[in-house]
Structures are given as C-alpha cells and as structure tokens.
Amino acid sequence: MSATSDTERYDGMLMGLAQQCEGGIQELLDVFFGFLARKTDFYSGAGSDQAKKMVLTKFDHYKSVVCERLEKEKAEKEAEEKRRQERIAKKKAEEEKERLQSEQEPKIKELTDEEAKQLEKDLQNVMNNESESISKDVEEINEKTASDDEEDEKDKGKIKPNVGNGADMPNYSWTQTLQEVEVRVPFKVSFPLKGKDVVVNFEKKKLYIGLKGHPPVIDGTMYNDIKVEESTWCIVDGKTILLNMEKVNQMEWWSRVVTTEPEINTRKVQPENSKLSDLDGETRSMVEKMMYDQRQKELGLPTSDEQKKQDVLKKFMEQHPEMDFSKCKFS
C-alpha cells in the first residue's frame, strides 16, 4: 500500500471533523496543533526549531503534490481540446468531400410507370414489416402492465416516496439515490447545537441518533449495509443533524432507513433522468422510445415509427438520385 492510499483511509474521519469546525481551516488547524500541544511532546521533545522545520517540510511536500496534479490536469485538458479540434477538422473535410461528390452525380431522370409501381411495392413491404414489429412491442408493453397490476396488491399500505425517493417521518426525513442515503434529524432546541450535545453512532448496519440525555430519535438495524468509512455527519444551521451514508449495494432502492419504520413503495420511486443507464438494455430502450413518442405527439410531430418510415423513403431516394419520384404516391 502506498503512502498516499494509506493516509486516505483517514479522510472520512477528518472530513467529519472539518464539517464541525465552523471557523473553517483556521479552527481546524487550531484543533490539530492544540492536540499536539496538549497530548504530545511535539514542541518540547524535538525542539521548537526542529518541529517548525518538520511542519514546513510537510507543507512544501503537499504543495508540490497539488501543483503537479494541477499541471497534469491542465495538460490532459489541452490534449483533449487538441483531439476535439482534430475531430472537427476531419468532419469538415469529410463533409466537403461528400458535397463535391454530390455535385458530380448524374442528372435526375424520370421513373417509368413500371419502375414507380415496383418502388411503391417495395416500400409497402418495408412499412408492413415495421408495423408487425410495432404490434409486438405493444403486446410486450401490455403484458408488462398486466404483470405490474398484479404486483400492486403486494404494495398496499406502503408509503408513497417523497420527492427525494425517501420518506418524511414524524421526527426526521430521508432521501436517497442508488448510491447513498441522506437523513435529516431536526431538533427543537433554544440553543445552537454542538457536537458535544448530540450522539451519532453508525456501524455497518446499526444507526443511533439523538440528543444526550434524551431518548434517541433513531435507534435500530438499518435496511442494508453501508460503507462506514465513506459516511459522514454534520450539524446544519445549529438545529439539524445531516447524515450522509454510502450504500454497499448501489443497485437497489431502500424501502426504509431502519427496519422498525414503515416501508415506502419502491416501485413508485422516480429515478433521475441521468440514471437511465442503470436500467438493462431492453427496458431502457422501451422507456426512451415511449418518452420520445409521447413528446412528439404533444408537439404534433412524427412518432419514432412514423419517422422510421419517412427515413426509409428518404434513404431510398438518396440512393437513387437519378430517379424522378414525382409520379409516386405514398400513404
């Protein structure tokens, strides 16, 4: 294990400490150097000059690490921009080549009646095949809907998720994404809360939150495991405990935070648009198609299937620029 990765294991703990230092970096440094003064012989054991030299050495080391990282990121951005400009130039060259080729194609010639009839027949066959495919898609959607109606019986009595895909409980609220769970616990107190006033303990599958000397607001076994080292908490506005917990299984929706609370109906969860990639390929394609067709109908534009038919005709006409389609009638 490298020195960098070894020190990173303390990031969760230090982040929690930093979030409680309302005075920012200044207070965080006071906490750290105050600890060295109270609990170690850092200043007296090695001598003040030696201690000061040690601190400056570490400062210079990590400053160079940050500078090196920034230089690397800058170089990567410049390289990516260069590749992007090359792609743009290549695309423009290809478009110019296609334009020159199209100008050199032969003049349009008129279709004969026999050729026009054959073209109509070929296009009708393509459209019939597309209609059969659409009918199969509709049948699959209907079968899926019927299956969903049967499953609704199992979800009776469950809470509808809030806008954050969690729930608003009497004494706290929670939201979630596929990656993490956020819990907010407000306290009705007449003074600004400090870390010493509250008790927040979380283990892999246990959670306890409350005021010292008072019954806990949350105390129980969680719905599923969390990554303790990646989870943090802080006090917001002096009144609310905000807890962020990273899930171990990041491909499921939690139905509750602790097992003693009522469940939400996870089938009513509304995933972010950016999370369509979490769906399997077939389901994602069906959802995207339905969403697109609905928008097109609302705008009075062709659906995906209607557009596909138009594209077939357009492609055929582009492949045969020598033909005159003015005598053809398509429905």
Rosetta blueprint (number, residue, H / E / L):
1 M L
2 S L
3 A H
4 T H
5 S H
6 D H
7 T H
8 E H
9 R L
10 Y L
11 D H
12 G H
13 M H
14 L H
15 M H
16 G H
17 L H
18 A H
19 Q H
20 Q H
21 C L
22 E L
23 G L
24 G L
25 I H
26 Q H
27 E H
28 L H
29 L H
30 D H
31 V H
32 F H
33 F H
34 G H
35 F H
36 L H
37 A H
38 R H
39 K H
40 T L
41 D L
42 F H
43 Y H
44 S H
45 G H
46 A L
47 G L
48 S H
49 D H
50 Q H
51 A H
52 K H
53 K H
54 M H
55 V H
56 L H
57 T H
58 K H
59 F H
60 D H
61 H H
62 Y H
63 K H
64 S H
65 V H
66 V H
67 C H
68 E H
69 R H
70 L H
71 E H
72 K H
73 E H
74 K H
75 A H
76 E H
77 K H
78 E H
79 A H
80 E H
81 E H
82 K H
83 R H
84 R H
85 Q H
86 E H
87 R H
88 I H
89 A H
90 K H
91 K H
92 K H
93 A H
94 E H
95 E H
96 E H
97 K H
98 E H
99 R H
100 L H
101 Q H
102 S H
103 E H
104 Q L
105 E L
106 P L
107 K L
108 I L
109 K L
110 E L
111 L L
112 T L
113 D H
114 E H
115 E H
116 A H
117 K H
118 Q H
119 L H
120 E H
121 K H
122 D H
123 L H
124 Q H
125 N H
126 V H
127 M H
128 N H
129 N H
130 E H
131 S H
132 E H
133 S H
134 I H
135 S H
136 K H
137 D H
138 V H
139 E H
140 E H
141 I H
142 N H
143 E H
144 K H
145 T H
146 A H
147 S H
148 D H
149 D H
150 E H
151 E H
152 D H
153 E H
154 K H
155 D H
156 K L
157 G L
158 K L
159 I E
160 K L
161 P L
162 N L
163 V L
164 G L
165 N L
166 G L
167 A E
168 D E
169 M L
170 P L
171 N L
172 Y L
173 S E
174 W E
175 T E
176 Q E
177 T L
178 L L
179 Q L
180 E E
181 V E
182 E E
183 V E
184 R E
185 V E
186 P E
187 F L
188 K L
189 V L
190 S L
191 F L
192 P L
193 L L
194 K L
195 G H
196 K H
197 D H
198 V E
199 V E
200 V E
201 N E
202 F E
203 E L
204 K L
205 K L
206 K E
207 L E
208 Y E
209 I E
210 G E
211 L E
212 K L
213 G L
214 H L
215 P L
216 P L
217 V L
218 I E
219 D E
220 G E
221 T E
222 M E
223 Y L
224 N L
225 D L
226 I E
227 K E
228 V E
229 E E
230 E E
231 S E
232 T E
233 W E
234 C E
235 I E
236 V E
237 D L
238 G L
239 K L
240 T E
241 I E
242 L E
243 L E
244 N E
245 M E
246 E E
247 K E
248 V L
249 N L
250 Q L
251 M L
252 E L
253 W L
254 W L
255 S L
256 R L
257 V L
258 V E
259 T L
260 T L
261 E L
262 P L
263 E L
264 I E
265 N L
266 T H
267 R H
268 K H
269 V L
270 Q L
271 P L
272 E L
273 N H
274 S H
275 K H
276 L H
277 S H
278 D H
279 L L
280 D L
281 G H
282 E H
283 T H
284 R H
285 S H
286 M H
287 V H
288 E H
289 K H
290 M H
291 M H
292 Y H
293 D H
294 Q H
295 R H
296 Q H
297 K H
298 E H
299 L L
300 G L
301 L L
302 P L
303 T L
304 S H
305 D H
306 E H
307 Q H
308 K H
309 K H
310 Q H
311 D H
312 V H
313 L H
314 K H
315 K H
316 F H
317 M H
318 E H
319 Q H
320 H L
321 P L
322 E L
323 M L
324 D L
325 F L
326 S L
327 K L
328 C L
329 K L
330 F L
331 S L
